[in-house]
């Protein structure tokens, strides 16, 4: 499975899961904890750039190596760790430098980032493994 195909699969899975999370599951949680810090509407351009960079990192550091190694465990483990580290960067930096950043939000966000990246990684891995051998060889 080519890098482009892996990126496309990861982007779809990431976007669907994150929009469900942000739009339904965690919407009230973020509104309650962040209150006036939230913009009236999201900056779509910044969100698209974040998604593009995050997914590129996930592909380069996690998904492609897991596919090459033929290891779904590597996809889950490295994906979860990547998500934890990247989400910790945002949450802990915010906690360190932003006045009134809610500490209660940190474990929720870290858990989400860990779950999201692990799920995107293993799902993309599973799609890649289901392709015929000739299609996988093009990576």
C-alpha positions in Angstrom: 0.0 0.0 0.0 1.5 3.3 -1.1 2.3 6.2 1.3 -0.5 8.2 -0.4 -3.0 5.4 0.1 -2.0 4.9 3.8 -2.2 8.7 4.3 -5.7 8.8 2.7 -7.0 5.9 4.9 -5.5 7.5 8.1 -6.9 10.9 7.2 -10.4 9.6 6.8 -10.3 7.5 10.0 -8.8 10.4 12.0 -11.2 13.0 10.7 -14.3 10.9 11.3 -13.3 9.9 14.8 -12.1 13.3 15.8 -15.3 15.0 14.4 -17.5 12.6 16.3 -15.4 13.2 19.5 -15.4 17.0 19.2 -18.9 17.4 17.8 -20.8 15.0 20.2 -18.9 13.1 22.8 -16.7 15.8 24.3 -18.4 19.0 23.1 -20.0 19.8 26.5 -16.8 18.8 28.3 -14.7 21.3 26.3 -17.3 24.0 26.6 -17.6 23.5 30.4 -13.8 23.5 31.0 -12.7 26.0 28.4 -15.6 28.4 28.4 -14.6 31.8 27.1 -11.3 30.5 25.8 -13.2 28.7 23.0 -13.7 30.6 19.8 -17.3 31.1 18.6 -16.4 28.9 15.6 -13.3 26.8 14.9 -10.4 28.1 12.7 -10.9 25.6 10.0 -7.6 26.4 8.3 -5.6 25.8 11.4 -7.5 22.6 12.0 -6.7 21.3 8.5 -3.0 22.1 8.9 -2.9 20.4 12.3 -4.7 17.3 10.8 -2.3 17.2 7.9 0.8 17.5 10.0 -0.4 15.1 12.7 -1.3 12.4 10.2 2.0 12.8 8.3 3.8 12.2 11.6 1.7 9.3 12.4 2.3 7.8 9.0 6.0 8.4 9.1 6.8 7.3 12.6 4.1 4.7 13.2 1.9 3.4 10.4 4.4 2.8 7.6 7.0 1.1 10.0 4.2 -1.1 11.4 3.1 -2.1 8.0 6.6 -2.8 6.9 7.2 -4.9 10.0 3.9 -6.7 9.6 3.0 -5.9 13.2 -0.4 -4.8 14.4 0.9 -4.6 17.9 3.5 -2.1 16.8 0.7 -0.1 15.1 -1.3 0.0 18.4 1.6 0.6 20.8 3.6 3.1 18.8 0.4 4.8 17.7 -0.9 5.2 21.2 2.5 6.5 22.4 2.7 8.9 19.5 -0.8 10.2 20.4 0.1 10.5 24.0 3.3 12.4 23.4 1.8 14.8 20.8 -1.3 15.5 22.9 0.8 15.9 26.0 2.8 18.6 24.2 -0.3 20.7 23.7 -1.9 20.0 27.1 1.1 20.3 29.3 2.4 23.4 27.5 -1.0 25.0 27.9 -1.1 24.1 31.5 2.3 25.6 32.0 1.8 28.9 30.2 -1.9 29.7 29.9 -3.7 31.3 32.8 -6.6 29.3 34.0 -6.0 26.3 31.7 -8.1 23.6 33.3 -6.0 20.8 34.7 -9.1 18.5 34.7 -9.0 18.6 30.9 -5.5 17.2 30.6 -6.1 13.5 31.4 -9.3 13.5 29.2 -7.3 15.0 26.3 -4.3 12.7 26.8 -6.6 9.7 26.9 -8.3 10.8 23.7 -5.1 11.5 21.8 -3.7 8.1 22.9 -6.9 6.2 21.8 -7.3 8.2 18.6 -3.7 7.7 17.3 -3.7 4.0 18.3 -7.1 3.4 16.5 -6.1 5.3 13.4 -2.8 3.4 13.3 -4.2 -0.1 13.7 -7.1 0.6 11.4 -4.8 1.8 8.6 -2.5 -1.2 9.3 -5.5 -3.5 9.0 -6.6 -2.0 5.7 -3.1 -2.3 4.3 -2.9 -6.0 5.4 -6.1 -6.8 3.6 -4.8 -5.8 0.2 -3.4 -8.4 -2.1 0.3 -8.9 -1.9 1.0 -7.1 -5.2 -0.7 -4.0 -3.8 1.2 -4.1 -0.6 4.5 -4.4 -2.4 4.2 -0.9 -3.9 5.0 0.7 -0.6 
